[in-house]
Amino acid sequence: MSLTPQADQDTPADLGGRHGGGGRGGGSGTGGGRPRKRRVLRWSATVLAVVILGTAGAGYLYYQHLNGNLKKDDLNIGDAKDRAARTEANAAGQTPLNILLIGSDARDSKENQKLGGAKETFGGTPLADVQMLLHVSADRTNMSVVSMPRDTLVDIPKCTDPDSGDVYPALRRAMTNRSLGRGGPGCSVATWEKLTDIHIDHFMMIDFSGVVSMADAIGGVPVCVNANIHSKDSEGHGSGLKLEKGTTYIKGEQALQWLRTRYGFEDGSDLARAKAQHMYMNSMVRELRKNAKLSNPGKLRALAEAATEALTVDPGLGTVAKLYDLAGELKKVPTSRITMTTMPNEYDTIQTGRVVPTEDATQLFRLVREDISLDGKGKKKPAKEKTSSDPAAADDEIAVQVRNGTGTDTLAPVRGRATTVAGLLADKGFTQSVADASGTAAEKTTVVRYPSADLEGDAQRVAKALGIPLSAVKKSTDVSGVTLVVGADWRDDAAYKAPKQNDRTPDTAEALNGSDTKACMKVDPDFTW
């Protein structure tokens, strides 16, 4: 077993155009390398989900050769301590589905090289340049999609390549798209789970040529621009997309150009590209549901062949029968209850052109984690609070560190608050509770953290004793034992009262409804013709 060197430095691949920054004129990386003369494909992995939607119900998909088309890889190859807890069933015994959709920029074939360009990267380490989390509610009434911009800086956990045994040490503040090259798609899954604490059930991955073949099989997807667009400037920037104002049905390589276009849409950022990808997916869902019927076996056969040849999936989706079952679940969701969002973000203050998640992103992840619909139409069902399968120790055997996080932007921390609450715990029988006098960052709400699954039961027992909801019990590798951080919501000696949570989707997520047929991309005036 070999260790891949850990480095926060950019690799040669990181220094090229594949890592271009945010808006027009954004940097090509932090390493100061010379930008490569290429324009890498940017497209939406969401085509994976919608193709499944369109092929649902077609019995002939069980042809054995279709099973042979599917490629498989491990689901999660991260460190066990970074994995999110499995989602608990609701009161009706139903569980939500979380599927990570990945778009790989791999140039591992002549076709992919032709489509992606950049000859010097043939056979190089692939990047997960498109990542979208597809969440299907437990009752199958709604679906949410959260895109993560490829320029997002995240902590990537330690990952182990299931084929070679190579171990990739954890990275801090690394580009999220680097996760794919650290052992496979299972590392991208591990990265998402570490960031969001959302348990991911499956992944589906597609490459350049797969997008083209499936776009051809569908027969075209309608897209709209508010002005004539040609995504190409005097320096060669752009995808080459050329469309007239209004709605056009696109397919094949033209669909690929739409999904990769950054220069020419709005401010030229990767965020604008994500919006165009959302519009494409919504249109694609509608086209598939309209046209992919048993009465059209030729189209269904083409879709089945294209989808199975294009996909890499985890073993849990590794047969056509399993994909068929998944399709049945996805097809239950009305188009009007599909909500596309982008992870709320802000530009990083250190690395030019990179973004980081905001507090609104934390809010969005919580809504998905707690199975709350993002369209605001569904009623929040009474949650069955998750309890640990690992029993808690006796109260007097649970060691608890108590920290003072009661400070706010305008108020200093309440003096002695950690000592007071540690004493309160001791009075309740937690005699090993101690105040931690070290500096602690402010917390808006009180939280109980624990580092590993064997301490989850202990952490939940502490929360229960104080009236803290179990949703405030969080796994974190930043603590060494059960740690209670007293937040700004508990600055006085009254019994703890959990604040009412805001279950509204943040405006910064730029939600787009799946039934919106009037959405149209705004064209940058510098790219019109």
One Martini backbone bead per residue (centre of mass of N, CA, C, O) as a GRO file, in nm:
protein
  529
    1MET     BB    1   0.096   0.037   0.024
    2SER     BB    2   0.045   0.366  -0.074
    3LEU     BB    3   0.135   0.711  -0.047
    4THR     BB    4  -0.008   1.001  -0.123
    5PRO     BB    5   0.090   1.299  -0.137
    6GLN     BB    6   0.048   1.574   0.049
    7ALA     BB    7  -0.122   1.874  -0.093
    8ASP     BB    8  -0.189   2.229  -0.142
    9GLN     BB    9  -0.084   2.216  -0.406
   10ASP     BB   10  -0.083   2.247  -0.731
   11THR     BB   11  -0.131   2.074  -0.991
   12PRO     BB   12  -0.098   2.071  -1.319
   13ALA     BB   13  -0.409   2.049  -1.358
   14ASP     BB   14  -0.479   2.296  -1.166
   15LEU     BB   15  -0.336   2.527  -1.359
   16GLY     BB   16  -0.557   2.518  -1.553
   17GLY     BB   17  -0.866   2.566  -1.705
   18ARG     BB   18  -1.019   2.367  -1.511
   19HIS     BB   19  -0.969   2.615  -1.275
   20GLY     BB   20  -1.131   2.843  -1.323
   21GLY     BB   21  -1.274   3.106  -1.225
   22GLY     BB   22  -1.533   3.294  -1.195
   23GLY     BB   23  -1.545   3.548  -1.350
   24ARG     BB   24  -1.454   3.761  -1.561
   25GLY     BB   25  -1.112   3.724  -1.543
   26GLY     BB   26  -1.045   3.494  -1.383
   27GLY     BB   27  -0.853   3.291  -1.237
   28SER     BB   28  -0.643   2.983  -1.283
   29GLY     BB   29  -0.518   3.007  -0.994
   30THR     BB   30  -0.278   2.996  -0.720
   31GLY     BB   31   0.009   2.915  -0.865
   32GLY     BB   32   0.070   3.091  -1.143
   33GLY     BB   33   0.006   2.948  -1.384
   34ARG     BB   34  -0.029   2.880  -1.713
   35PRO     BB   35  -0.280   2.892  -1.908
   36ARG     BB   36  -0.456   2.685  -2.088
   37LYS     BB   37  -0.554   2.611  -2.429
   38ARG     BB   38  -0.867   2.564  -2.307
   39ARG     BB   39  -1.206   2.417  -2.308
   40VAL     BB   40  -1.385   2.280  -2.076
   41LEU     BB   41  -1.620   2.077  -1.997
   42ARG     BB   42  -1.956   2.184  -1.896
   43TRP     BB   43  -2.186   1.978  -1.723
   44SER     BB   44  -2.473   1.784  -1.640
   45ALA     BB   45  -2.535   1.518  -1.421
   46THR     BB   46  -2.855   1.522  -1.429
   47VAL     BB   47  -2.904   1.334  -1.671
   48LEU     BB   48  -2.912   1.075  -1.515
   49ALA     BB   49  -3.184   1.106  -1.371
   50VAL     BB   50  -3.372   1.171  -1.620
   51VAL     BB   51  -3.331   0.909  -1.772
   52ILE     BB   52  -3.456   0.734  -1.561
   53LEU     BB   53  -3.732   0.865  -1.577
   54GLY     BB   54  -3.784   0.794  -1.886
   55THR     BB   55  -3.741   0.460  -1.853
   56ALA     BB   56  -3.971   0.401  -1.694
   57GLY     BB   57  -4.148   0.083  -1.750
   58ALA     BB   58  -3.943  -0.076  -1.929
   59GLY     BB   59  -3.920  -0.412  -1.961
   60TYR     BB   60  -3.681  -0.451  -2.179
   61LEU     BB   61  -3.436  -0.354  -1.992
   62TYR     BB   62  -3.359  -0.664  -1.906
   63TYR     BB   63  -3.146  -0.699  -2.077
   64GLN     BB   64  -2.844  -0.840  -2.027
   65HIS     BB   65  -2.651  -0.641  -2.182
   66LEU     BB   66  -2.710  -0.392  -2.004
   67ASN     BB   67  -2.558  -0.486  -1.757
   68GLY     BB   68  -2.276  -0.490  -1.907
   69ASN     BB   69  -2.257  -0.175  -1.946
   70LEU     BB   70  -2.217  -0.135  -1.658
   71LYS     BB   71  -2.040   0.054  -1.427
   72LYS     BB   72  -1.840  -0.001  -1.126
   73ASP     BB   73  -1.823   0.144  -0.786
   74ASP     BB   74  -1.755   0.255  -0.495
   75LEU     BB   75  -1.931   0.451  -0.273
   76ASN     BB   76  -1.728   0.462  -0.002
   77ILE     BB   77  -1.368   0.569   0.062
   78GLY     BB   78  -1.367   0.675   0.336
   79ASP     BB   79  -1.355   0.762   0.646
   80ALA     BB   80  -1.550   0.654   0.899
   81LYS     BB   81  -1.555   0.929   1.070
   82ASP     BB   82  -1.689   1.093   0.803
   83ARG     BB   83  -1.955   0.955   0.817
   84ALA     BB   84  -2.282   0.946   0.774
   85ALA     BB   85  -2.563   0.876   0.899
   86ARG     BB   86  -2.813   0.687   0.863
   87THR     BB   87  -3.123   0.713   0.757
   88GLU     BB   88  -3.416   0.751   0.905
   89ALA     BB   89  -3.719   0.656   0.948
   90ASN     BB   90  -4.027   0.728   0.949
   91ALA     BB   91  -4.333   0.667   1.085
   92ALA     BB   92  -4.396   0.497   0.799
   93GLY     BB   93  -4.105   0.367   0.704
   94GLN     BB   94  -3.968   0.593   0.541
   95THR     BB   95  -3.708   0.683   0.302
   96PRO     BB   96  -3.485   0.865   0.172
   97LEU     BB   97  -3.306   0.981  -0.123
   98ASN     BB   98  -2.945   0.987  -0.196
   99ILE     BB   99  -2.786   1.127  -0.493
  100LEU     BB  100  -2.483   1.137  -0.661
  101LEU     BB  101  -2.393   1.357  -0.921
  102ILE     BB  102  -2.141   1.296  -1.177
  103GLY     BB  103  -1.893   1.484  -1.363
  104SER     BB  104  -1.654   1.380  -1.584
  105ASP     BB  105  -1.327   1.486  -1.739
  106ALA     BB  106  -1.232   1.246  -1.877
  107ARG     BB  107  -0.940   1.138  -2.099
  108ASP     BB  108  -0.984   0.792  -2.185
  109SER     BB  109  -1.061   0.870  -2.489
  110LYS     BB  110  -1.104   0.975  -2.802
  111GLU     BB  111  -1.381   1.101  -2.758
  112ASN     BB  112  -1.316   1.264  -2.498
  113GLN     BB  113  -1.081   1.424  -2.624
  114LYS     BB  114  -1.241   1.564  -2.848
  115LEU     BB  115  -1.446   1.707  -2.651
  116GLY     BB  116  -1.228   1.829  -2.428
  117GLY     BB  117  -0.947   1.838  -2.503
  118ALA     BB  118  -0.642   1.867  -2.404
  119LYS     BB  119  -0.396   1.664  -2.488
  120GLU     BB  120  -0.209   1.670  -2.221
  121THR     BB  121  -0.458   1.504  -2.050
  122PHE     BB  122  -0.434   1.229  -2.140
  123GLY     BB  123  -0.499   1.008  -1.882
  124GLY     BB  124  -0.561   1.176  -1.655
  125THR     BB  125  -0.679   1.312  -1.381
  126PRO     BB  126  -0.985   1.329  -1.280
  127LEU     BB  127  -1.273   1.546  -1.258
  128ALA     BB  128  -1.548   1.677  -1.055
  129ASP     BB  129  -1.712   1.926  -1.225
  130VAL     BB  130  -1.985   1.776  -1.140
  131GLN     BB  131  -2.212   1.834  -0.854
  132MET     BB  132  -2.512   1.655  -0.742
  133LEU     BB  133  -2.777   1.650  -0.512
  134LEU     BB  134  -3.023   1.398  -0.490
  135HIS     BB  135  -3.350   1.445  -0.337
  136VAL     BB  136  -3.584   1.211  -0.208
  137SER     BB  137  -3.849   1.186  -0.051
  138ALA     BB  138  -3.995   0.962   0.155
  139ASP     BB  139  -4.295   1.016   0.011
  140ARG     BB  140  -4.246   1.111  -0.299
  141THR     BB  141  -4.341   1.433  -0.343
  142ASN     BB  142  -4.029   1.530  -0.364
  143MET     BB  143  -3.749   1.721  -0.516
  144SER     BB  144  -3.394   1.777  -0.472
  145VAL     BB  145  -3.128   2.003  -0.589
  146VAL     BB  146  -2.767   2.027  -0.527
  147SER     BB  147  -2.523   2.243  -0.621
  148MET     BB  148  -2.163   2.239  -0.664
  149PRO     BB  149  -1.923   2.427  -0.719
  150ARG     BB  150  -1.609   2.355  -0.849
  151ASP     BB  151  -1.472   2.611  -0.674
  152THR     BB  152  -1.495   2.472  -0.409
  153LEU     BB  153  -1.391   2.481  -0.078
  154VAL     BB  154  -1.276   2.182   0.088
  155ASP     BB  155  -1.280   1.898   0.290
  156ILE     BB  156  -1.088   1.615   0.227
  157PRO     BB  157  -1.085   1.304   0.294
  158LYS     BB  158  -0.974   1.014   0.353
  159CYS     BB  159  -0.869   0.788   0.085
  160THR     BB  160  -0.928   0.458  -0.070
  161ASP     BB  161  -0.829   0.269  -0.318
  162PRO     BB  162  -0.990  -0.025  -0.417
  163ASP     BB  163  -0.768  -0.126  -0.629
  164SER     BB  164  -0.467  -0.027  -0.514
  165GLY     BB  165  -0.462   0.097  -0.200
  166ASP     BB  166  -0.436   0.382  -0.206
  167VAL     BB  167  -0.356   0.663   0.005
  168TYR     BB  168  -0.539   0.966   0.075
  169PRO     BB  169  -0.494   1.226   0.235
  170ALA     BB  170  -0.610   1.475   0.386
  171LEU     BB  171  -0.772   1.786   0.293
  172ARG     BB  172  -0.751   2.141   0.298
  173ARG     BB  173  -0.885   2.356   0.102
  174ALA     BB  174  -1.005   2.211  -0.158
  175MET     BB  175  -1.101   2.125  -0.451
  176THR     BB  176  -1.378   1.940  -0.511
  177ASN     BB  177  -1.290   1.808  -0.795
  178ARG     BB  178  -1.043   1.633  -0.669
  179SER     BB  179  -1.187   1.382  -0.543
  180LEU     BB  180  -1.198   1.179  -0.786
  181GLY     BB  181  -0.865   1.145  -0.797
  182ARG     BB  182  -0.895   0.990  -0.487
  183GLY     BB  183  -1.013   0.678  -0.594
  184GLY     BB  184  -1.292   0.803  -0.679
  185PRO     BB  185  -1.631   0.854  -0.634
  186GLY     BB  186  -1.616   0.775  -0.325
  187CYS     BB  187  -1.476   1.051  -0.249
  188SER     BB  188  -1.704   1.241  -0.321
  189VAL     BB  189  -1.901   1.123  -0.122
  190ALA     BB  190  -1.730   1.172   0.133
  191THR     BB  191  -1.718   1.482   0.102
  192TRP     BB  192  -2.020   1.536   0.127
  193GLU     BB  193  -2.066   1.405   0.405
  194LYS     BB  194  -1.870   1.588   0.561
  195LEU     BB  195  -2.013   1.861   0.491
  196THR     BB  196  -2.343   1.774   0.539
  197ASP     BB  197  -2.440   1.507   0.694
  198ILE     BB  198  -2.533   1.329   0.445
  199HIS     BB  199  -2.664   1.043   0.346
  200ILE     BB  200  -2.544   0.836   0.083
  201ASP     BB  201  -2.677   0.586  -0.133
  202HIS     BB  202  -2.579   0.702  -0.422
  203PHE     BB  203  -2.423   0.688  -0.752
  204MET     BB  204  -2.368   0.886  -1.062
  205MET     BB  205  -2.169   0.860  -1.364
  206ILE     BB  206  -2.033   1.080  -1.626
  207ASP     BB  207  -1.922   1.157  -1.948
  208PHE     BB  208  -1.885   1.316  -2.234
  209SER     BB  209  -1.998   1.096  -2.436
  210GLY     BB  210  -2.255   1.041  -2.271
  211VAL     BB  211  -2.396   1.309  -2.319
  212VAL     BB  212  -2.421   1.290  -2.626
  213SER     BB  213  -2.573   1.016  -2.653
  214MET     BB  214  -2.821   1.105  -2.481
  215ALA     BB  215  -2.905   1.354  -2.638
  216ASP     BB  216  -2.965   1.195  -2.899
  217ALA     BB  217  -3.177   0.993  -2.779
  218ILE     BB  218  -3.391   1.210  -2.697
  219GLY     BB  219  -3.411   1.450  -2.943
  220GLY     BB  220  -3.413   1.697  -2.758
  221VAL     BB  221  -3.378   2.027  -2.591
  222PRO     BB  222  -3.524   2.299  -2.457
  223VAL     BB  223  -3.394   2.632  -2.493
  224CYS     BB  224  -3.316   2.968  -2.352
  225VAL     BB  225  -3.259   3.300  -2.488
  226ASN     BB  226  -3.255   3.668  -2.474
  227ALA     BB  227  -3.025   3.631  -2.697
  228ASN     BB  228  -2.793   3.627  -2.899
  229ILE     BB  229  -2.535   3.363  -2.908
  230HIS     BB  230  -2.161   3.358  -2.873
  231SER     BB  231  -1.923   3.142  -2.724
  232LYS     BB  232  -1.684   3.373  -2.822
  233ASP     BB  233  -1.368   3.517  -2.823
  234SER     BB  234  -1.067   3.664  -2.915
  235GLU     BB  235  -0.920   3.440  -2.707
  236GLY     BB  236  -1.115   3.167  -2.711
  237HIS     BB  237  -1.340   3.197  -2.528
  238GLY     BB  238  -1.550   2.922  -2.509
  239SER     BB  239  -1.783   2.676  -2.645
  240GLY     BB  240  -1.945   2.776  -2.929
  241LEU     BB  241  -2.215   2.865  -2.878
  242LYS     BB  242  -2.499   2.904  -3.119
  243LEU     BB  243  -2.781   3.124  -3.081
  244GLU     BB  244  -3.095   3.223  -3.094
  245LYS     BB  245  -3.337   3.391  -2.996
  246GLY     BB  246  -3.491   3.186  -2.772
  247THR     BB  247  -3.612   2.872  -2.870
  248THR     BB  248  -3.415   2.561  -2.868
  249TYR     BB  249  -3.334   2.257  -3.001
  250ILE     BB  250  -3.102   2.043  -2.843
  251LYS     BB  251  -2.815   1.832  -2.935
  252GLY     BB  252  -2.550   1.680  -2.866
  253GLU     BB  253  -2.295   1.898  -2.899
  254GLN     BB  254  -2.482   2.138  -2.837
  255ALA     BB  255  -2.554   2.045  -2.552
  256LEU     BB  256  -2.266   2.052  -2.453
  257GLN     BB  257  -2.229   2.356  -2.488
  258TRP     BB  258  -2.443   2.448  -2.293
  259LEU     BB  259  -2.320   2.294  -2.034
  260ARG     BB  260  -2.029   2.460  -2.069
  261THR     BB  261  -2.128   2.744  -2.049
  262ARG     BB  262  -1.993   3.070  -1.946
  263TYR     BB  263  -1.930   3.240  -2.178
  264GLY     BB  264  -2.234   3.455  -2.202
  265PHE     BB  265  -2.345   3.409  -1.913
  266GLU     BB  266  -2.394   3.673  -1.764
  267ASP     BB  267  -2.090   3.686  -1.564
  268GLY     BB  268  -1.910   3.422  -1.638
  269SER     BB  269  -1.974   3.210  -1.430
  270ASP     BB  270  -2.024   2.908  -1.270
  271LEU     BB  271  -2.307   2.992  -1.166
  272ALA     BB  272  -2.439   3.036  -1.441
  273ARG     BB  273  -2.397   2.752  -1.545
  274ALA     BB  274  -2.575   2.612  -1.335
  275LYS     BB  275  -2.837   2.745  -1.429
  276ALA     BB  276  -2.834   2.620  -1.714
  277GLN     BB  277  -2.841   2.327  -1.613
  278HIS     BB  278  -3.116   2.342  -1.476
  279MET     BB  279  -3.280   2.409  -1.727
  280TYR     BB  280  -3.207   2.152  -1.878
  281MET     BB  281  -3.320   1.945  -1.684
  282ASN     BB  282  -3.612   2.036  -1.678
  283SER     BB  283  -3.658   1.993  -1.983
  284MET     BB  284  -3.578   1.695  -1.986
  285VAL     BB  285  -3.796   1.585  -1.806
  286ARG     BB  286  -4.035   1.673  -1.983
  287GLU     BB  287  -3.950   1.518  -2.240
  288LEU     BB  288  -3.943   1.234  -2.121
  289ARG     BB  289  -4.240   1.226  -2.015
  290LYS     BB  290  -4.360   1.275  -2.306
  291ASN     BB  291  -4.183   1.049  -2.493
  292ALA     BB  292  -4.108   0.808  -2.284
  293LYS     BB  293  -4.281   0.546  -2.408
  294LEU     BB  294  -4.415   0.239  -2.487
  295SER     BB  295  -4.508   0.360  -2.775
  296ASN     BB  296  -4.170   0.414  -2.797
  297PRO     BB  297  -3.937   0.179  -2.839
  298GLY     BB  298  -3.703   0.315  -2.989
  299LYS     BB  299  -3.639   0.536  -2.777
  300LEU     BB  300  -3.602   0.349  -2.537
  301ARG     BB  301  -3.368   0.187  -2.648
  302ALA     BB  302  -3.173   0.423  -2.683
  303LEU     BB  303  -3.174   0.512  -2.388
  304ALA     BB  304  -3.077   0.247  -2.262
  305GLU     BB  305  -2.809   0.227  -2.406
  306ALA     BB  306  -2.691   0.504  -2.334
  307ALA     BB  307  -2.711   0.488  -2.024
  308THR     BB  308  -2.549   0.219  -1.967
  309GLU     BB  309  -2.285   0.316  -2.119
  310ALA     BB  310  -2.245   0.594  -1.941
  311LEU     BB  311  -2.247   0.451  -1.663
  312THR     BB  312  -2.148   0.496  -1.322
  313VAL     BB  313  -2.191   0.284  -1.035
  314ASP     BB  314  -2.302   0.150  -0.769
  315PRO     BB  315  -2.384  -0.162  -0.656
  316GLY     BB  316  -2.685  -0.069  -0.579
  317LEU     BB  317  -2.702   0.004  -0.923
  318GLY     BB  318  -2.569  -0.261  -1.096
  319THR     BB  319  -2.861  -0.295  -1.232
  320VAL     BB  320  -3.139  -0.270  -1.418
  321ALA     BB  321  -3.336  -0.345  -1.194
  322LYS     BB  322  -3.242  -0.120  -0.996
  323LEU     BB  323  -3.297   0.116  -1.187
  324TYR     BB  324  -3.596   0.057  -1.221
  325ASP     BB  325  -3.673   0.098  -0.927
  326LEU     BB  326  -3.575   0.387  -0.909
  327ALA     BB  327  -3.754   0.501  -1.131
  328GLY     BB  328  -4.020   0.452  -0.981
  329GLU     BB  329  -3.955   0.658  -0.756
  330LEU     BB  330  -3.900   0.915  -0.929
  331LYS     BB  331  -4.182   0.916  -1.089
  332LYS     BB  332  -4.364   1.010  -0.842
  333VAL     BB  333  -4.260   1.290  -0.899
  334PRO     BB  334  -4.358   1.585  -0.967
  335THR     BB  335  -4.245   1.839  -1.155
  336SER     BB  336  -4.360   2.068  -0.954
  337ARG     BB  337  -4.159   1.920  -0.711
  338ILE     BB  338  -3.901   2.033  -0.843
  339THR     BB  339  -3.581   2.150  -0.701
  340MET     BB  340  -3.339   2.382  -0.793
  341THR     BB  341  -3.000   2.429  -0.663
  342THR     BB  342  -2.748   2.636  -0.510
  343MET     BB  343  -2.492   2.659  -0.321
  344PRO     BB  344  -2.431   2.873  -0.100
  345ASN     BB  345  -2.199   3.151  -0.163
  346GLU     BB  346  -1.855   3.281  -0.145
  347TYR     BB  347  -1.587   3.450  -0.182
  348ASP     BB  348  -1.273   3.408  -0.122
  349THR     BB  349  -1.018   3.587   0.061
  350ILE     BB  350  -0.758   3.423  -0.063
  351GLN     BB  351  -0.875   3.272  -0.319
  352THR     BB  352  -0.903   3.336  -0.630
  353GLY     BB  353  -1.215   3.227  -0.760
  354ARG     BB  354  -1.317   3.112  -0.495
  355VAL     BB  355  -1.541   2.917  -0.293
  356VAL     BB  356  -1.769   2.922  -0.008
  357PRO     BB  357  -1.963   2.834   0.227
  358THR     BB  358  -2.248   2.932   0.394
  359GLU     BB  359  -2.499   2.962   0.616
  360ASP     BB  360  -2.709   2.891   0.398
  361ALA     BB  361  -2.590   2.613   0.338
  362THR     BB  362  -2.647   2.492   0.613
  363GLN     BB  363  -2.951   2.524   0.584
  364LEU     BB  364  -2.989   2.353   0.328
  365PHE     BB  365  -2.873   2.089   0.442
  366ARG     BB  366  -3.081   2.058   0.668
  367LEU     BB  367  -3.332   2.031   0.496
  368VAL     BB  368  -3.238   1.774   0.358
  369ARG     BB  369  -3.173   1.604   0.611
  370GLU     BB  370  -3.490   1.662   0.717
  371ASP     BB  371  -3.693   1.644   0.475
  372ILE     BB  372  -3.739   1.939   0.349
  373SER     BB  373  -3.897   2.113   0.137
  374LEU     BB  374  -3.794   2.365  -0.108
  375ASP     BB  375  -4.093   2.477  -0.209
  376GLY     BB  376  -4.298   2.512   0.051
  377LYS     BB  377  -4.551   2.295   0.023
  378GLY     BB  378  -4.479   2.116   0.238
  379LYS     BB  379  -4.529   1.948   0.528
  380LYS     BB  380  -4.397   1.909   0.825
  381LYS     BB  381  -4.312   1.624   0.968
  382PRO     BB  382  -4.294   1.449   1.230
  383ALA     BB  383  -4.015   1.366   1.392
  384LYS     BB  384  -3.802   1.095   1.433
  385GLU     BB  385  -3.582   1.065   1.658
  386LYS     BB  386  -3.260   0.995   1.656
  387THR     BB  387  -3.098   0.704   1.772
  388SER     BB  388  -2.858   0.534   1.905
  389SER     BB  389  -2.713   0.209   1.885
  390ASP     BB  390  -2.534   0.322   2.110
  391PRO     BB  391  -2.515   0.302   2.424
  392ALA     BB  392  -2.515   0.463   2.707
  393ALA     BB  393  -2.366   0.556   2.965
  394ALA     BB  394  -2.337   0.638   3.258
  395ASP     BB  395  -2.356   0.949   3.374
  396ASP     BB  396  -2.090   0.920   3.568
  397GLU     BB  397  -1.914   0.821   3.287
  398ILE     BB  398  -1.952   1.094   3.138
  399ALA     BB  399  -1.750   1.293   2.956
  400VAL     BB  400  -1.763   1.661   2.978
  401GLN     BB  401  -1.725   1.936   2.776
  402VAL     BB  402  -1.748   2.291   2.845
  403ARG     BB  403  -1.842   2.565   2.640
  404ASN     BB  404  -1.815   2.916   2.552
  405GLY     BB  405  -2.058   3.043   2.290
  406THR     BB  406  -2.223   3.334   2.369
  407GLY     BB  407  -2.128   3.504   2.160
  408THR     BB  408  -2.150   3.797   1.954
  409ASP     BB  409  -2.137   4.070   1.751
  410THR     BB  410  -2.245   4.253   2.025
  411LEU     BB  411  -2.167   4.028   2.241
  412ALA     BB  412  -2.029   3.910   2.504
  413PRO     BB  413  -1.948   3.667   2.680
  414VAL     BB  414  -2.059   3.491   2.939
  415ARG     BB  415  -1.942   3.483   3.238
  416GLY     BB  416  -1.907   3.148   3.342
  417ARG     BB  417  -2.094   2.956   3.170
  418ALA     BB  418  -1.947   2.682   3.165
  419THR     BB  419  -1.944   2.640   3.473
  420THR     BB  420  -2.248   2.646   3.518
  421VAL     BB  421  -2.325   2.404   3.327
  422ALA     BB  422  -2.142   2.196   3.455
  423GLY     BB  423  -2.293   2.209   3.728
  424LEU     BB  424  -2.567   2.120   3.618
  425LEU     BB  425  -2.472   1.841   3.528
  426ALA     BB  426  -2.372   1.743   3.803
  427ASP     BB  427  -2.657   1.761   3.936
  428LYS     BB  428  -2.757   1.531   3.714
  429GLY     BB  429  -2.485   1.315   3.730
  430PHE     BB  430  -2.240   1.459   3.563
  431THR     BB  431  -1.940   1.437   3.725
  432GLN     BB  432  -1.745   1.472   3.445
  433SER     BB  433  -1.787   1.773   3.429
  434VAL     BB  434  -1.615   2.037   3.242
  435ALA     BB  435  -1.457   2.329   3.201
  436ASP     BB  436  -1.352   2.506   2.907
  437ALA     BB  437  -1.114   2.776   2.886
  438SER     BB  438  -1.086   2.781   2.606
  439GLY     BB  439  -1.119   2.907   2.315
  440THR     BB  440  -1.441   2.997   2.163
  441ALA     BB  441  -1.654   2.993   1.930
  442ALA     BB  442  -1.928   3.116   1.829
  443GLU     BB  443  -2.277   3.024   1.894
  444LYS     BB  444  -2.602   3.045   1.816
  445THR     BB  445  -2.635   2.742   1.903
  446THR     BB  446  -2.667   2.479   2.085
  447VAL     BB  447  -2.413   2.210   2.110
  448VAL     BB  448  -2.339   1.857   2.055
  449ARG     BB  449  -2.028   1.692   2.043
  450TYR     BB  450  -1.875   1.415   1.853
  451PRO     BB  451  -1.621   1.197   1.709
  452SER     BB  452  -1.779   0.909   1.745
  453ALA     BB  453  -2.002   0.648   1.744
  454ASP     BB  454  -1.935   0.553   2.051
  455LEU     BB  455  -2.047   0.866   2.151
  456GLU     BB  456  -2.342   0.925   2.068
  457GLY     BB  457  -2.507   0.828   2.311
  458ASP     BB  458  -2.380   1.023   2.514
  459ALA     BB  459  -2.459   1.287   2.372
  460GLN     BB  460  -2.766   1.236   2.381
  461ARG     BB  461  -2.789   1.221   2.690
  462VAL     BB  462  -2.704   1.512   2.745
  463ALA     BB  463  -2.925   1.650   2.582
  464LYS     BB  464  -3.170   1.531   2.728
  465ALA     BB  465  -3.102   1.645   3.015
  466LEU     BB  466  -3.130   1.963   2.882
  467GLY     BB  467  -3.338   1.984   2.629
  468ILE     BB  468  -3.187   1.904   2.375
  469PRO     BB  469  -3.202   1.844   2.063
  470LEU     BB  470  -3.089   1.591   1.853
  471SER     BB  471  -3.023   1.789   1.613
  472ALA     BB  472  -2.774   1.912   1.808
  473VAL     BB  473  -2.625   1.647   1.743
  474LYS     BB  474  -2.274   1.625   1.647
  475LYS     BB  475  -2.042   1.525   1.432
  476SER     BB  476  -1.680   1.574   1.518
  477THR     BB  477  -1.325   1.612   1.457
  478ASP     BB  478  -1.279   1.874   1.660
  479VAL     BB  479  -1.320   1.658   1.880
  480SER     BB  480  -1.238   1.420   2.159
  481GLY     BB  481  -1.528   1.455   2.289
  482VAL     BB  482  -1.777   1.531   2.469
  483THR     BB  483  -1.926   1.851   2.356
  484LEU     BB  484  -2.045   2.148   2.506
  485VAL     BB  485  -2.192   2.428   2.341
  486VAL     BB  486  -2.276   2.732   2.454
  487GLY     BB  487  -2.498   2.941   2.326
  488ALA     BB  488  -2.671   3.240   2.246
  489ASP     BB  489  -2.950   3.082   2.339
  490TRP     BB  490  -2.787   3.049   2.649
  491ARG     BB  491  -2.730   3.317   2.865
  492ASP     BB  492  -2.904   3.196   3.091
  493ASP     BB  493  -3.053   3.011   3.377
  494ALA     BB  494  -3.254   2.900   3.221
  495ALA     BB  495  -3.402   2.677   3.064
  496TYR     BB  496  -3.371   2.521   2.787
  497LYS     BB  497  -3.468   2.673   2.458
  498ALA     BB  498  -3.542   2.601   2.158
  499PRO     BB  499  -3.530   2.739   1.870
  500LYS     BB  500  -3.695   2.836   1.607
  501GLN     BB  501  -3.698   2.711   1.296
  502ASN     BB  502  -3.595   2.779   0.967
  503ASP     BB  503  -3.768   2.633   0.669
  504ARG     BB  504  -3.643   2.820   0.456
  505THR     BB  505  -3.533   2.879   0.156
  506PRO     BB  506  -3.278   3.032   0.046
  507ASP     BB  507  -3.231   3.281  -0.182
  508THR     BB  508  -2.925   3.196  -0.251
  509ALA     BB  509  -3.020   2.917  -0.403
  510GLU     BB  510  -3.184   2.970  -0.660
  511ALA     BB  511  -3.463   2.859  -0.716
  512LEU     BB  512  -3.598   2.600  -0.944
  513ASN     BB  513  -3.867   2.495  -1.112
  514GLY     BB  514  -3.958   2.215  -1.304
  515SER     BB  515  -4.224   2.379  -1.447
  516ASP     BB  516  -4.047   2.602  -1.575
  517THR     BB  517  -4.100   2.740  -1.911
  518LYS     BB  518  -3.972   3.058  -1.886
  519ALA     BB  519  -3.690   3.011  -1.871
  520CYS     BB  520  -3.401   3.240  -1.927
  521MET     BB  521  -3.104   3.319  -2.047
  522LYS     BB  522  -2.869   3.558  -1.986
  523VAL     BB  523  -2.695   3.769  -2.202
  524ASP     BB  524  -2.398   3.882  -2.278
  525PRO     BB  525  -2.335   4.153  -2.478
  526ASP     BB  526  -2.035   4.046  -2.561
  527PHE     BB  527  -2.199   3.762  -2.691
  528THR     BB  528  -2.326   3.878  -2.940
  529TRP     BB  529  -2.484   3.878  -3.302
   0.00000   0.00000   0.00000
